[in-house]
Amino acid sequence: MRKLLIITSMYTGHGHKSIAEALAERLSAYDDMEVKIIDGFALMNRFEQYMAEYTYGPITRMPGKAWEWNFAAGMTFRKPVTTVVASMIRSRLLALLDSFQPDAILSVHPIFLASVLDVLQEAGLKIPLIAHEVDLVDITEYWFDPRIHRVLAPSREAYECTLAHVDDPGRVIEVGFPVRARFMNVPAPAPHEGTVVTVMSGSEGSGIIRAVTRVLLKHTDVHVNVVCGRNRKLRKKLKKAFGEPYHGRLSVMGFVDDIQNVMAASDILILRASPNAAMEAVALNVPVILFGQLAGQEQHNPDLLQAHGVAVYCPQPEALPKCISELFADGGARMEAMRAAQRAYAPVDSAAETAKLLNTLVVPRQK
């Protein structure tokens, strides 16, 4: 029985977790492979985990440039960060490797690449580490460690960016962006009256959701779903501010287990330019308006997604009514063109194709 250890993160957004789950789902088709998913931050002690992982949400929800500064600091102090993370995870990681005995490790979080490789190297363990990038275009230096066995790039742009920074192009493989199975082939929703718009901004409800919601309710006649994720304060604020005056036109939700059904039943999705949410929308074939992005790893996602015709970018909430009106103009011609572009951009089950590739990369090792 071959064994693959997947290292992800459960609380720094939801994209890392979703990618890990998407790949594990498809790998279950291979009877001779056992897959174990772990939260890399859980290899730290409780205090270290809290400081490293659970602060992600509050920082992304802070106004101004809080996340931009945090991201820049992570890039500037990459080597010290790697050293510190390695020291934090060393003992628990080695214990896990001893008990699970993986034939390969797959990391879908960049902070665990060089740190895991350092631990493996110090312990004299020759376990190949495969990296699956989670961003579409803004690929950081964390992914370029020459000791990585293979780097899986989930877009043409990510592939070209990675190639420009590695010495051995043979280590880099272009794959598609993996999406969880429940977003594939979702049944057509029941017909509904009026226009339904769903607003999302990642699992932390970051960004300008309140302003977006206000404009949609005040200046359009659409029904607005707002998915707040883990952001309970935002949920309470929206209900208090808009629940009574716009009763019947507003649905405020927390973390939604069947989010694929909410998204599929929408006429338009208004999203932060998270690659995971955007690619789930593409898989569902629902038109997308992007209203913003996190600095750093999402900086150029709106440009990329617009270039492929799978979304439009409207960073100013006040312009959303006009943007929606333009999508519905001429019998919804722009919406149909966007749906066609989405089908062309992601024509296959990328997670299944990547699982097929991983099946060839995970080979029994000498133990």
Order of alpha helices (4+ residues) and beta strands (2+ residues): beta-alpha-beta-alpha-alpha-alpha-alpha-beta-alpha-beta-beta-alpha-beta-beta-alpha-beta-alpha-beta-alpha-beta-alpha-beta-alpha-beta-alpha-alpha
